Amino acid sequence: MKKHSGYYRNLYDRDSGFFRPRFRDGSWLSPFDPVFTNEWPGSPGFVEGSAWHYLFFVNHDVPGLCRLMGDEQALIRKLDECFDRELYVLWNEPDMAYPYLYTYFKGEGWKTQKFVHKYMKKHFSTGPAGIPGNDDTGTISAWYVFSAMGLYPYCPGDNLYRLSSPLFEKVSISLHPEFYHGKKFTIQARNVSDMNIYIQSAWLNGKPYEKLYVRHEDIINGGTLVFDMADRPNKQLGRQ
């Protein structure tokens, strides 16, 4: 299984810088347009998307994707381009976690806070069209609920929740006593507002905290995560 999980490398075309459809004989699909999509069924070789939508969909191996693209900075530049060109599609499952990818790199996590807050405000409301696209049995709603609390499970099977910009001053997660040791995990965002979306400093159970993730164990054991929020990024956060 671990060997198979690395087969994505076989579909990466270094000349174009994208994962590209490939024939059985090893040749690439041509012509190739990484942006093209006709929504359904998607660009040739892709389902409901294009090469841009699937480029960062290697949640289980971020270091490997960095090496494949050249280095961390190459990946960050490509991710910046994705958001700058408005190519990110929140309601497409492969894309959903992409804003949280910035938290893997020191000094870049403020972009997660920026984009998560932007897309929560832009695409969700209490009106008839209050969620973007098809909720897909709660997938889009779950993205919003996690993001509004200020954390997100970036990679299925991983025990880390990546941190972003909470919407609320205080959120408490009640832990079922039959399954968890702790009683409650609380997230507090002091001074949070529509302008104050950036984490300046954080404390986990009273101790200074510089990481941009929390472990599953931190949550189920109970405790408190506190953010101080402001209207300017703190680019020093993000020690892994």
ZIWO-V338828 format. One record per helix or strand of 3 or more residues. SS is the DSSP state (alpha for helix, beta for strand). FROM is the first residue (numbers start at 1). TO is the last residue. If there is no record, write none. Layout:
{{SS & FROM & TO} {SS & FROM & TO}}
This chain:
{{alpha & 4 & 11} {alpha & 51 & 54} {alpha & 62 & 69} {alpha & 72 & 84} {alpha & 93 & 95} {alpha & 98 & 104} {alpha & 109 & 123} {alpha & 139 & 149} {beta & 160 & 163} {beta & 170 & 174} {beta & 184 & 190} {beta & 198 & 204} {beta & 213 & 215} {alpha & 216 & 220} {beta & 223 & 230}}
